[in-house]
Amino acid sequence: MNYGMKSTTRAARRRVVFPLAAIITTLAYGACVKSESSSADSTNSASSTATTTTAACATGNGGITLPSGFCATVFAESLGHPRHIVVNSNGDVYVNTWSGRYYNTPAPAGGFLVALRDTNGDGKADIIKRFGPDAQHRNGGGTGIAIYQGALYAEEGDTLTKRIVRYALTDSMTPASTTSETIVSGLPANGDHPMHPIAIGQAGELYTNSGSATNSCQVKNRTNASPGRNPCTELRTRAGIWRYDANKTNQRFSPAERYATGIRNAVGIAFDASGQLYSTQHGRDQLFENWPKLYTADQGQNLPAEELLKIDQGGDYGWPYCYYDGTQKKLVLAPEYAGDGGKAVGECASKKGPDAVFPAHWAPDGLMFYTGAMFPAHYKDGAFIAFHGSWNRAPAPQQGYNVSFVPFAGGKAVDPAKYEVFADGFAGGPLGPDANDKAAHRPIGIAQGPDGALYITDDKAGRVWRVVYKGANK
């Protein structure tokens, strides 16, 4: 396949590298941890990295591969199903976790929010505390988490609705009170995409995703040849980004606060160094399965592209009427809305396209712009994206399961089709076409610590990695 997209590593800018698949290393971890509870082909080279530092790093990088000069430790593991992550100014780490229909395992005892502290600087959390409502209080956890003005904001709720709540943090890591304040309630959690990641700006503007309830707004969801609802009334409350005020309590979700539309599922959401909001977009599924007269199996595997979007107020990014064809490098009409297999453009000419694109079905779930001083200058102000990995690329092998990097300069991607696989090996080896979840780990959340270290969460096996740079040249 050729998306017009290029995957490189720093070494690959000098030569083409085809390293072996990473081997997951079993780590002896956790004997000294104190745990407390309160009440997704571009090509084979596109899923590989340059020379790794496994031999040089004392812990073997926790089974993942990294560019030369970088090392990783397993900061924590067995946390349940960690989603997004945030790091406080004092270095304390907070993770939101969830359970529910995606997993059959019971939730760990205690709340779904997890606080972690490394007291001796060895890159591993030795104090772990859980807090917030647990499953006995009809809570299934959530994805979104952020820190603003010394308080922790997090998504929680059940399978019907979610809410964003606020906890006042203390030096003891967890809130002094088990009672939270509700910032926004009534967030829809039914349908295909129930997650609500959040990003909070300097003035308290709180942005959250309301993912689509369906794949492509069909009359019968994910059904062969079912037409699209026209107009797609789902857009009133789904498939967009909403804005609220982090300083106000008891706000309620409604169509009035919609900030941008036409975004099928913006699980990664973050500000760049200038304060500009960006999000990722999960491209639609099942072009071939639902429209075999218009698409080949190969096109179903490789279309549409995953996207990085620059979010503007009032922007319309096309879903469900359009999808982004990475081969043609343009938005085209979806088959549910008179599309003809990728030729017709129609109303898509007026929709907003992506700032960067990636292989189909990789599932971009975490987004962060690097502003630290630890990493080499190449990474300054660029975007790190955690790809959760594919489930629907059969009969081709499943792909993704990595953290990639997009260089930025002058407030935009250096090359919209260029990305670098930064961290790989999460899957534990090559995966076949079987859509069952067989990856060892699935990266999902990403955050920067005050020292510039990078934290990566895994919602398959419950692990958190901490990545640092130890090379001589910055």
C-alpha positions as CSV (number, residue, x, y, z in Angstrom):
1,M,0.0,0.0,0.0
2,N,1.1,3.6,-0.5
3,Y,-0.5,6.3,1.6
4,G,2.0,8.9,0.4
5,M,3.1,8.6,4.1
6,K,6.6,8.0,5.2
7,S,7.7,6.3,8.4
8,T,11.3,7.0,9.5
9,T,13.5,7.1,12.5
10,R,16.4,9.4,13.2
11,A,18.7,6.7,11.8
12,A,16.5,6.2,8.9
13,R,17.0,9.7,7.7
14,R,20.6,8.5,6.9
15,R,19.8,4.9,5.8
16,V,16.9,2.4,5.6
17,V,16.7,0.2,8.7
18,F,14.8,-3.0,9.0
19,P,15.3,-4.2,12.6
20,L,14.0,-7.4,14.0
21,A,10.7,-7.5,15.8
22,A,11.0,-6.6,19.5
23,I,11.0,-9.4,22.1
24,I,9.0,-8.6,25.2
25,T,11.2,-8.9,28.3
26,T,9.8,-10.1,31.6
27,L,10.7,-7.8,34.4
28,A,10.9,-8.5,38.0
29,Y,8.9,-5.6,39.4
30,G,6.8,-4.7,42.3
31,A,8.3,-6.5,45.2
32,C,8.9,-3.2,47.0
33,V,5.7,-1.4,45.8
34,K,3.4,-0.1,48.4
35,S,-0.2,-0.3,47.1
36,E,-3.0,1.5,48.9
37,S,-6.7,1.8,48.2
38,S,-8.9,4.6,49.4
39,S,-12.7,3.9,50.4
40,A,-2.3,-0.5,15.2
41,D,0.8,-1.5,6.4
42,S,2.4,1.2,5.6
43,T,5.4,-1.2,5.3
44,N,7.2,-3.5,7.6
45,S,9.6,-0.6,8.3
46,A,6.7,1.6,9.4
47,S,6.2,-0.5,12.5
48,S,9.9,-0.6,13.5
49,T,12.4,1.7,15.1
50,A,16.1,2.5,14.6
51,T,18.9,1.1,16.6
52,T,17.6,0.3,20.1
53,T,19.1,0.8,23.5
54,T,18.0,-2.5,25.1
55,A,21.5,-3.7,25.8
56,A,22.6,-0.3,27.2
57,C,19.6,0.3,29.4
58,A,19.7,-1.3,32.8
59,T,16.1,-2.6,32.8
60,G,15.9,-3.7,29.1
61,N,13.4,-1.0,28.4
62,G,10.5,-3.0,29.8
63,G,10.3,-4.9,26.5
64,I,9.9,-1.9,24.1
65,T,12.3,-0.6,21.6
66,L,13.5,3.1,21.5
67,P,15.8,5.3,19.4
68,S,19.5,5.3,20.4
69,G,20.1,7.2,23.6
70,F,16.7,6.6,25.2
71,C,15.9,4.2,28.0
72,A,12.6,3.1,29.6
73,T,11.6,1.7,33.0
74,V,8.4,0.0,33.9
75,F,7.1,2.7,36.2
76,A,4.1,0.6,37.3
77,E,2.1,-2.4,36.2
78,S,-1.0,-4.4,37.0
79,L,-3.1,-1.2,37.3
80,G,-6.1,-2.7,35.6
81,H,-6.9,-0.9,32.3
82,P,-5.1,2.5,32.4
83,R,-6.3,5.0,29.9
84,H,-5.0,8.6,29.9
85,I,-2.3,9.9,32.2
86,V,-1.1,13.2,33.6
87,V,1.9,14.3,35.7
88,N,1.7,16.9,38.4
89,S,4.4,19.6,38.8
90,N,5.9,17.7,41.8
91,G,6.3,14.6,39.7
92,D,3.3,12.7,41.0
93,V,1.6,10.7,38.3
94,Y,-2.2,10.2,37.9
95,V,-3.9,7.7,35.7
96,N,-7.6,7.2,34.8
97,T,-8.6,3.6,34.3
98,W,-11.8,1.9,33.2
99,S,-13.6,-1.4,32.9
100,G,-16.7,-2.4,31.0
101,R,-17.6,-4.0,27.8
102,Y,-14.1,-3.8,26.3
103,Y,-12.8,-6.1,29.0
104,N,-14.1,-9.2,30.9
105,T,-11.7,-8.9,33.8
106,P,-13.1,-7.5,37.1
107,A,-11.9,-4.0,38.1
108,P,-9.2,-3.8,40.8
109,A,-10.3,-3.1,44.3
110,G,-10.6,0.6,45.1
111,G,-11.5,3.5,42.8
112,F,-10.6,3.8,39.1
113,L,-8.3,6.8,39.6
114,V,-4.7,5.9,40.5
115,A,-2.0,8.1,42.1
116,L,1.6,7.0,41.8
117,R,4.8,8.4,43.3
118,D,8.5,7.5,42.9
119,T,10.2,8.4,46.2
120,N,13.7,7.3,45.4
121,G,14.2,8.4,41.8
122,D,14.7,4.9,40.3
123,G,12.0,5.4,37.7
124,K,9.5,3.1,39.4
125,A,6.5,4.0,41.5
126,D,6.9,2.7,45.0
127,I,3.7,4.3,46.4
128,I,0.4,3.5,44.5
129,K,-3.0,4.7,45.8
130,R,-6.4,4.3,44.3
131,F,-9.3,6.7,44.9
132,G,-12.7,7.9,43.7
133,P,-15.9,5.8,43.3
134,D,-15.5,2.1,42.5
135,A,-17.6,-0.3,40.6
136,Q,-19.9,-0.8,43.6
137,H,-20.9,2.9,43.2
138,R,-22.0,2.3,39.5
139,N,-18.7,3.7,38.2
140,G,-16.9,2.2,35.3
141,G,-14.0,4.6,35.3
142,G,-13.1,6.7,32.2
143,T,-10.4,8.0,29.9
144,G,-10.1,11.7,30.4
145,I,-7.8,13.2,33.0
146,A,-6.1,16.6,33.5
147,I,-4.6,18.9,36.1
148,Y,-5.6,22.6,36.4
149,Q,-4.8,25.0,39.2
150,G,-3.8,22.3,41.6
151,A,-6.9,20.2,41.1
152,L,-7.4,16.9,39.3
153,Y,-10.1,16.7,36.6
154,A,-11.3,13.2,35.5
155,E,-14.0,11.4,33.6
156,E,-16.2,8.9,35.4
157,G,-19.6,7.4,35.1
158,D,-21.5,4.3,33.9
159,T,-22.4,2.9,30.5
160,L,-25.1,5.5,29.7
161,T,-23.6,8.8,30.8
162,K,-20.3,10.2,32.0
163,R,-19.3,13.2,33.9
164,I,-16.2,15.3,34.4
165,V,-15.4,15.8,38.1
166,R,-12.8,17.7,40.1
167,Y,-10.7,16.7,43.1
168,A,-8.6,19.0,45.2
169,L,-5.1,17.4,45.5
170,T,-3.0,17.4,48.6
171,D,0.6,16.5,49.4
172,S,-0.5,13.0,50.3
173,M,-1.2,12.5,46.5
174,T,-4.9,11.7,46.9
175,P,-7.7,14.2,47.7
176,A,-8.4,15.1,51.4
177,S,-12.1,14.5,50.7
178,T,-13.6,11.6,48.9
179,T,-16.3,13.9,47.6
180,S,-15.7,15.4,44.1
181,E,-17.3,18.4,42.5
182,T,-19.1,17.9,39.2
183,I,-17.9,20.2,36.4
184,V,-19.9,18.7,33.5
185,S,-22.6,16.0,33.6
186,G,-24.7,14.2,31.0
187,L,-21.9,13.3,28.6
188,P,-23.3,10.5,26.3
189,A,-21.6,7.1,26.8
190,N,-23.8,4.8,24.7
191,G,-22.9,3.5,21.2
192,D,-19.6,2.8,19.6
193,H,-17.4,5.5,21.2
194,P,-18.1,6.2,24.9
195,M,-14.8,7.9,25.9
196,H,-14.3,11.5,26.9
197,P,-10.7,12.7,26.9
198,I,-10.1,16.2,28.1
199,A,-7.7,19.1,27.7
200,I,-7.7,22.3,29.8
201,G,-6.2,25.6,28.6
202,Q,-4.5,28.2,30.7
203,A,-7.7,30.2,31.2
204,G,-9.7,27.1,32.1
205,E,-11.3,26.4,28.8
206,L,-12.1,22.7,29.0
207,Y,-12.4,20.7,25.8
208,T,-13.8,17.2,25.6
209,N,-14.6,14.7,22.8
210,S,-18.0,13.2,22.3
211,G,-17.3,10.4,19.9
212,S,-19.7,9.1,17.4
213,A,-22.3,6.5,18.4
214,T,-22.0,4.7,15.1
215,N,-19.4,3.9,12.5
216,S,-20.7,6.0,9.7
217,C,-24.2,7.2,10.7
218,Q,-26.0,4.5,8.7
219,V,-29.6,3.7,9.1
220,K,-28.5,0.3,10.4
221,N,-25.0,0.6,11.9
222,R,-22.2,-1.4,10.3
223,T,-24.6,-3.1,7.9
224,N,-24.0,-4.0,4.3
225,A,-25.2,-1.3,1.9
226,S,-27.2,0.5,4.5
227,P,-27.5,4.2,3.5
228,G,-26.4,7.1,5.7
229,R,-29.0,9.1,7.7
230,N,-29.2,12.5,5.9
231,P,-29.0,14.7,7.7
232,C,-27.0,12.9,10.3
233,T,-28.8,14.1,13.4
234,E,-26.2,12.3,15.6
235,L,-23.9,15.3,15.0
236,R,-26.0,17.4,17.4
237,T,-24.5,15.6,20.3
238,R,-21.8,13.3,18.9
239,A,-18.7,13.2,16.7
240,G,-17.2,16.5,17.8
241,I,-15.4,18.5,20.4
242,W,-17.3,20.5,23.1
243,R,-16.0,23.4,25.2
244,Y,-16.8,24.1,28.9
245,D,-15.3,26.1,31.7
246,A,-13.1,24.3,34.2
247,N,-13.7,27.0,36.8
248,K,-17.5,26.4,36.9
249,T,-19.4,23.5,38.5
250,N,-22.7,21.8,37.5
251,Q,-22.5,22.5,33.8
252,R,-24.5,20.1,31.7
253,F,-23.8,18.7,28.3
254,S,-25.9,20.0,25.4
255,P,-25.6,20.8,21.7
256,A,-25.0,24.5,22.5
257,E,-21.4,24.0,23.7
258,R,-20.2,22.2,20.6
259,Y,-16.9,23.7,19.4
260,A,-16.1,21.7,16.3
261,T,-17.9,18.9,14.4
262,G,-17.4,16.1,12.0
263,I,-14.8,14.3,14.1
264,R,-15.7,10.6,14.4
265,N,-13.7,10.0,17.6
266,A,-11.0,12.4,18.9
267,V,-9.5,10.3,21.7
268,G,-6.2,12.2,21.5
269,I,-6.6,15.8,22.4
270,A,-3.9,18.3,23.4
271,F,-2.6,21.9,23.0
272,D,0.7,22.7,21.3
273,A,3.2,25.1,22.8
274,S,1.3,28.1,21.5
275,G,-2.0,27.0,23.0
276,Q,-3.5,25.8,19.7
277,L,-5.8,22.8,20.2
278,Y,-5.3,19.6,18.2
279,S,-6.9,16.2,18.2
280,T,-6.5,12.9,16.5
281,Q,-9.3,11.3,14.5
282,H,-10.1,7.6,14.2
283,G,-11.0,7.0,10.6
284,R,-14.1,5.0,9.8
285,D,-14.2,1.2,9.4
286,Q,-15.6,-1.4,7.0
287,L,-15.5,0.3,3.6
288,F,-15.0,-3.1,2.0
289,E,-17.2,-5.2,4.4
290,N,-20.2,-2.8,4.0
291,W,-19.6,-1.8,0.4
292,P,-17.9,-4.7,-1.5
293,K,-19.2,-3.4,-4.9
294,L,-17.2,-0.2,-4.5
295,Y,-14.1,-1.2,-2.6
296,T,-11.6,-4.1,-2.7
297,A,-10.4,-5.9,0.4
298,D,-7.1,-4.1,0.0
299,Q,-8.8,-0.8,0.1
300,G,-10.7,-1.8,3.1
301,Q,-7.5,-2.6,4.9
302,N,-5.8,0.6,3.9
303,L,-8.5,3.3,3.9
304,P,-9.2,5.8,5.3
305,A,-6.1,7.4,6.8
306,E,-5.9,8.2,10.5
307,E,-5.6,11.9,11.1
308,L,-4.1,14.7,13.2
309,L,-6.4,17.7,13.1
310,K,-5.8,21.3,14.0
311,I,-9.0,22.3,15.8
312,D,-10.7,25.6,15.0
313,Q,-13.9,26.9,16.5
314,G,-16.8,26.1,14.1
315,G,-14.6,23.8,12.0
316,D,-16.3,20.9,10.2
317,Y,-13.9,17.9,9.6
318,G,-16.2,15.9,7.4
319,W,-17.6,12.8,9.2
320,P,-19.8,11.0,8.3
321,Y,-20.2,12.5,4.8
322,C,-16.5,12.3,4.0
323,Y,-13.3,10.4,4.7
324,Y,-9.7,11.1,4.0
325,D,-8.1,9.1,1.2
326,G,-4.4,9.0,2.0
327,T,-3.4,7.8,-1.4
328,Q,-5.2,10.7,-3.2
329,K,-4.4,13.1,-0.3
330,K,-7.9,14.5,-0.2
331,L,-11.3,14.1,1.4
332,V,-13.8,12.2,-0.7
333,L,-17.5,11.3,-0.3
334,A,-18.4,8.3,1.8
335,P,-20.4,5.5,0.2
336,E,-23.3,6.1,2.5
337,Y,-23.7,9.6,1.0
338,A,-23.4,9.0,-2.8
339,G,-19.7,8.3,-2.8
340,D,-18.6,6.1,-5.7
341,G,-15.5,4.4,-4.2
342,G,-13.3,7.4,-3.8
343,K,-13.8,9.5,-7.0
344,A,-16.5,12.0,-6.0
345,V,-15.6,14.9,-3.7
346,G,-18.8,16.9,-3.6
347,E,-19.4,18.7,-0.3
348,C,-16.1,17.4,1.0
349,A,-14.3,20.2,-0.8
350,S,-15.5,22.6,1.9
351,K,-14.5,20.4,4.9
352,K,-11.3,20.8,6.9
353,G,-8.6,18.3,6.2
354,P,-5.9,16.9,8.4
355,D,-2.5,18.4,9.3
356,A,-0.8,15.0,9.4
357,V,-1.9,11.4,8.3
358,F,-1.1,7.9,9.3
359,P,-1.9,4.3,8.2
360,A,-5.5,3.1,8.4
361,H,-7.0,1.6,11.5
362,W,-4.0,2.2,13.8
363,A,-6.3,4.0,16.3
364,P,-4.6,7.2,17.5
365,D,-5.6,7.3,21.2
366,G,-3.1,9.6,22.9
367,L,-1.6,13.0,21.9
368,M,1.0,15.2,23.4
369,F,3.2,18.0,22.2
370,Y,6.7,17.8,23.7
371,T,7.8,21.0,25.5
372,G,10.5,19.6,27.8
373,A,14.3,20.1,27.7
374,M,15.4,16.5,28.3
375,F,15.0,15.1,24.8
376,P,17.1,16.2,21.8
377,A,16.1,19.4,20.1
378,H,14.6,17.4,17.2
379,Y,11.6,16.6,19.5
380,K,10.9,20.1,20.7
381,D,7.3,21.2,20.0
382,G,6.6,18.0,18.0
383,A,3.7,15.7,18.5
384,F,3.8,12.3,20.1
385,I,0.9,10.0,19.3
386,A,0.1,6.7,21.0
387,F,-1.5,4.2,18.6
388,H,-3.7,1.6,20.2
389,G,-3.4,-0.8,17.3
390,S,-5.8,-2.2,14.7
391,W,-8.5,-4.8,14.9
392,N,-9.8,-4.8,11.3
393,R,-7.0,-5.0,8.8
394,A,-7.7,-8.7,7.9
395,P,-6.7,-10.5,5.8
396,A,-3.5,-8.5,6.2
397,P,-1.7,-8.6,9.6
398,Q,-2.9,-6.2,12.3
399,Q,-0.7,-3.1,12.8
400,G,-0.1,-0.1,15.0
401,Y,0.6,-0.7,18.6
402,N,3.4,2.0,18.8
403,V,4.1,5.5,19.8
404,S,5.0,7.7,16.8
405,F,6.4,11.2,16.5
406,V,5.6,14.0,14.1
407,P,8.2,16.8,13.8
408,F,6.8,20.3,13.9
409,A,8.3,23.6,12.9
410,G,6.7,27.0,12.7
411,G,3.5,25.7,14.2
412,K,2.8,23.0,11.7
413,A,4.0,19.5,10.8
414,V,7.2,19.5,8.9
415,D,5.7,17.0,6.4
416,P,2.1,15.9,6.8
417,A,3.0,12.5,5.4
418,K,6.0,12.0,7.6
419,Y,6.0,10.2,11.0
420,E,8.7,8.4,13.0
421,V,8.0,5.3,15.0
422,F,9.5,6.3,18.4
423,A,8.5,3.4,20.7
424,D,7.7,-0.1,19.4
425,G,7.5,-3.7,20.5
426,F,4.3,-3.3,22.6
427,A,2.5,-6.0,20.6
428,G,5.1,-8.6,21.7
429,G,5.9,-9.7,18.2
430,P,4.3,-9.9,14.7
431,L,0.5,-10.2,14.7
432,G,-1.6,-12.2,12.2
433,P,-4.9,-11.1,10.6
434,D,-7.0,-12.5,13.5
435,A,-9.0,-9.6,14.9
436,N,-9.0,-10.9,18.4
437,D,-6.9,-8.8,20.8
438,K,-3.7,-10.8,20.9
439,A,-1.2,-7.9,21.5
440,A,0.7,-8.1,24.7
441,H,0.3,-4.4,25.4
442,R,-1.7,-1.6,23.7
443,P,-0.4,2.0,24.2
444,I,-3.1,4.5,24.9
445,G,-2.1,7.5,27.0
446,I,1.0,9.7,26.9
447,A,2.2,12.5,29.2
448,Q,5.3,14.6,29.9
449,G,6.8,14.9,33.4
450,P,8.2,18.2,34.8
451,D,11.7,16.8,34.1
452,G,10.9,16.1,30.5
453,A,10.5,12.4,30.9
454,L,7.7,10.7,28.8
455,Y,5.1,8.4,30.3
456,I,3.1,5.8,28.3
457,T,0.1,3.8,29.5
458,D,-1.1,0.4,28.3
459,D,-4.7,-0.5,28.8
460,K,-4.3,-4.2,27.8
461,A,-1.9,-5.4,30.6
462,G,-2.0,-2.4,32.9
463,R,1.5,-1.1,32.5
464,V,3.0,2.4,32.6
465,W,6.5,3.1,31.1
466,R,8.7,6.0,31.9
467,V,11.1,7.0,29.0
468,V,14.2,9.2,29.5
469,Y,17.0,10.4,27.3
470,K,20.5,9.5,28.4
471,G,22.5,10.2,25.2
472,A,25.4,12.7,25.2
473,N,24.2,14.9,22.4
474,K,21.0,17.0,22.6
